Amino acid sequence: MAMSLPGETGQLPFGDPLVADYLVVGAGAAGLATALCLGKYGSVVLVSKGPPWVSASSRAQGGIACPLPEELDEHAEDTRRAGGALVDEGVLRTYLSRVPDAFAFLEELGVPFERAPNGSLVRVREGGYAHARVARTADHIGRSLTVALTRTLARAPAVRSLTYARLLRILVHEGSAVGALFARRGIPFVVLARTTFLATGGFAGLFARSTHAAHALGEGTFLAWEAGAVLRDLEFVQFHPTALARGRLPLPLLTEALRGSGARIVDEAGVPLLEGIHPLGDLAPRDAVARTLYEEGLRGRSAFLDLRPVANLRQSFPTVWHILHRAGFDPERPVPVTPAAHYAIGGIFASTEGRTTLPRLYALGEAASTGFHGANRLASNSLLEIFVQSLLACEDATRAEAPPPGAETIRRARKVLARVPRGLPDVPKSALLRRVRELLWRRAGIVRDGAELRAARDELLRLRRKLAARVSPEAVPFLPDAAVVGTAALFVRSALAREESRGVHARRDFPRTDERPRHTLLFPPARPETWGWGTADGFPSPEEGDLLRVDAKGTPNGFPSPSAFPR
Ligand SMILES: Cc1cc2nc3c(=O)[nH]c(=O)nc-3n(C[C@H](O)[C@H](O)[C@H](O)COP(=O)(O)OP(=O)(O)OC[C@H]3O[C@@H](n4cnc5c(N)ncnc54)[C@H](O)[C@@H]3O)c2cc1C
């Protein structure tokens, strides 16, 4: 297969499916790392709706968790403490045991980690950490990782990148994922593969205040569910307490490492806002800080970040310095901050190595729910998860090869291509997206209650019905708007079902935490035909499929534990 650069928009054989060994959807850190690894074993097609530098990964600031062998117990304890009794012990142990492999991979990539004169990694402390354990490259770990990954991928002859292409459908044949349908500038195309890896990120971009933008709308989550994968704990969305309070999305992040270096959250009068709220003060876990700032905001008390105690701000935090400079803020005065949706903890239910309940579909990175983060993610654990999980996924999928797409699959793919409407928009209507974002922020945001969540659900279902008025009924399932509204509605459905407060999920009407920690599972809708659509109006309603609350330690009758998910 021809070599191509990530970000390339090369020619496609429209009308005929593209066939590869592996299909990776999403070009954030999870997709890039997985494609790189798989490229050693076979041909890879890497498809994403944006280039690698427009992703959550490229914007990561603080760093990546890097516990040394003698610190694994302490790191496990910090992860558990943040995770609200829902951290999966098996996943935690497996991931921590592979930290050295993940860092060996990053060293090989040439990621320029900060080092002390003796060559050891410089590590900083972040919120929720007992000690400094986060490796960094100044305050732009995401940029460093993205540059290292894309440079290396450009030299990987087996990986072909197709950018600006939107996922429309995961294709399922005889109960297994066989590839996916995409569209670029309104023109559909199909990629068929032995195994499909979904690394489409989270859905925190669905909130009016968010550190994300259009790369994180969660379409992949809805489409995986629609194709037959179980989703888990969608209600757990982490809000970062200190985004710069300015108008446009994505709101720039003022990394937690600033508070690790002495910055303080204060009110208009300069009074520390977090004193007496939590024993860790300014370094309390994110959910506690975000909720305090939100509640204080409702009482009319605004939050500011006082950066003056940070030594050498410009040298130590160049990204933050530039953000403030560009936005016209003087770091010598406290800058206004707001909590903002930041990380989707829940997602496609996946095993340690990314297997889902749908055979031959893997879910990776923020799109997946492995149980590593429980009900609240410890800062900088997400990038660690990505680099461990992508290695495990690659090892797992290449251990026992799935069969290549057969003649019948190819014939069906051609039929699908002939049927899909052309000329549909590549992005959701901006008015609809604005409406969904306002709705989720106001009615399903940091502190929730049943009445507000029900109102959000009803409004989303109304919006969904209105889509049919915009295009012909058979075109509805292929509108980006449909998947966006679908993910938002599934998230609200999960939030409504969790009648307790735990981790990042705070219910005003259910403030207590249940003694029995439970997961929320969303089962996929019934699929009357194997190509993934075919319900009455051509697209399943987010109200379809069972919702089960299951004990964290058990699995429902007849449902396999993640370690037994099919390849
Ligand atoms: C501002 C910011 C700072 C952060 N800082 C840190 C940090 O310091 N440490 C840490 O551990 N974590 C941090 N995080 C979280 C972490 O960066 C993300 O969780 C992680 O990078 C997610 O990686 P990913 O590859 O799963 O998804 P992403 O990086 O979001 O990539 C998703 C990819 O999927 C593609 N895609 C999405 N939908 C579709 C579709 N429908 N069709 C085709 N392609 C699609 C996108 O174009 C993109 O290429 C931060 C996040 C943000 C936003």
PDBQT file of the ligand as one rigid body, heavy atoms in Angstrom, charges set to zero:
ROOT
HETATM    1  C1  LIG A 601      -7.400  20.905  26.695  1.00  0.00    +0.000 C 
HETATM    2  C2  LIG A 601      -7.174  19.495  27.142  1.00  0.00    +0.000 A 
HETATM    3  C3  LIG A 601      -6.094  19.187  27.942  1.00  0.00    +0.000 A 
HETATM    4  C4  LIG A 601      -5.875  17.864  28.357  1.00  0.00    +0.000 A 
HETATM    5  N1  LIG A 601      -4.763  17.581  29.098  1.00  0.00    +0.000 NA
HETATM    6  C5  LIG A 601      -4.496  16.291  29.425  1.00  0.00    +0.000 A 
HETATM    7  C6  LIG A 601      -3.296  15.945  30.102  1.00  0.00    +0.000 A 
HETATM    8  O1  LIG A 601      -2.470  16.789  30.388  1.00  0.00    +0.000 OA
HETATM    9  N2  LIG A 601      -3.089  14.632  30.408  1.00  0.00    +0.000 N 
HETATM   10  C7  LIG A 601      -3.983  13.644  30.095  1.00  0.00    +0.000 A 
HETATM   11  O2  LIG A 601      -3.739  12.465  30.399  1.00  0.00    +0.000 OA
HETATM   12  N3  LIG A 601      -5.124  13.952  29.436  1.00  0.00    +0.000 NA
HETATM   13  C8  LIG A 601      -5.391  15.238  29.087  1.00  0.00    +0.000 A 
HETATM   14  N4  LIG A 601      -6.542  15.541  28.411  1.00  0.00    +0.000 N 
HETATM   15  C9  LIG A 601      -7.414  14.439  27.995  1.00  0.00    +0.000 C 
HETATM   16  C10 LIG A 601      -6.772  13.710  26.828  1.00  0.00    +0.000 C 
HETATM   17  O3  LIG A 601      -6.084  14.628  26.025  1.00  0.00    +0.000 OA
HETATM   18  C11 LIG A 601      -7.814  12.998  25.978  1.00  0.00    +0.000 C 
HETATM   19  O4  LIG A 601      -8.613  12.196  26.776  1.00  0.00    +0.000 OA
HETATM   20  C12 LIG A 601      -7.154  12.104  24.956  1.00  0.00    +0.000 C 
HETATM   21  O5  LIG A 601      -6.196  12.820  24.246  1.00  0.00    +0.000 OA
HETATM   22  C13 LIG A 601      -8.188  11.519  24.020  1.00  0.00    +0.000 C 
HETATM   23  O6  LIG A 601      -7.515  10.927  22.951  1.00  0.00    +0.000 OA
HETATM   24  P1  LIG A 601      -8.305  10.106  21.856  1.00  0.00    +0.000 P 
HETATM   25  O7  LIG A 601      -7.315   9.698  20.841  1.00  0.00    +0.000 OA
HETATM   26  O8  LIG A 601      -9.113   9.070  22.511  1.00  0.00    +0.000 OA
HETATM   27  O9  LIG A 601      -9.343  11.169  21.251  1.00  0.00    +0.000 OA
HETATM   28  P2  LIG A 601      -9.067  12.542  20.481  1.00  0.00    +0.000 P 
HETATM   29  O10 LIG A 601      -7.709  13.036  20.698  1.00  0.00    +0.000 OA
HETATM   30  O11 LIG A 601     -10.198  13.445  20.808  1.00  0.00    +0.000 OA
HETATM   31  O12 LIG A 601      -9.199  12.125  18.957  1.00  0.00    +0.000 OA
HETATM   32  C14 LIG A 601     -10.439  11.751  18.406  1.00  0.00    +0.000 C 
HETATM   33  C15 LIG A 601     -10.261  11.578  16.913  1.00  0.00    +0.000 C 
HETATM   34  O13 LIG A 601     -11.450  11.039  16.363  1.00  0.00    +0.000 OA
HETATM   35  C16 LIG A 601     -11.844  11.787  15.227  1.00  0.00    +0.000 C 
HETATM   36  N5  LIG A 601     -13.304  11.698  15.115  1.00  0.00    +0.000 N 
HETATM   37  C17 LIG A 601     -14.233  12.035  16.039  1.00  0.00    +0.000 A 
HETATM   38  N6  LIG A 601     -15.469  11.804  15.558  1.00  0.00    +0.000 NA
HETATM   39  C18 LIG A 601     -15.311  11.307  14.304  1.00  0.00    +0.000 A 
HETATM   40  C19 LIG A 601     -16.217  10.902  13.289  1.00  0.00    +0.000 A 
HETATM   41  N7  LIG A 601     -17.542  10.954  13.469  1.00  0.00    +0.000 N 
HETATM   42  N8  LIG A 601     -15.715  10.466  12.106  1.00  0.00    +0.000 NA
HETATM   43  C20 LIG A 601     -14.369  10.410  11.900  1.00  0.00    +0.000 A 
HETATM   44  N9  LIG A 601     -13.467  10.789  12.836  1.00  0.00    +0.000 NA
HETATM   45  C21 LIG A 601     -13.931  11.230  14.019  1.00  0.00    +0.000 A 
HETATM   46  C22 LIG A 601     -11.352  13.202  15.517  1.00  0.00    +0.000 C 
HETATM   47  O14 LIG A 601     -11.230  13.934  14.309  1.00  0.00    +0.000 OA
HETATM   48  C23 LIG A 601     -10.005  12.880  16.163  1.00  0.00    +0.000 C 
HETATM   49  O15 LIG A 601      -9.055  12.641  15.158  1.00  0.00    +0.000 OA
HETATM   50  C24 LIG A 601      -6.780  16.847  27.984  1.00  0.00    +0.000 A 
HETATM   51  C25 LIG A 601      -7.883  17.162  27.182  1.00  0.00    +0.000 A 
HETATM   52  C26 LIG A 601      -8.079  18.467  26.754  1.00  0.00    +0.000 A 
HETATM   53  C27 LIG A 601      -9.256  18.779  25.878  1.00  0.00    +0.000 C 
ENDROOT
TORSDOF 0
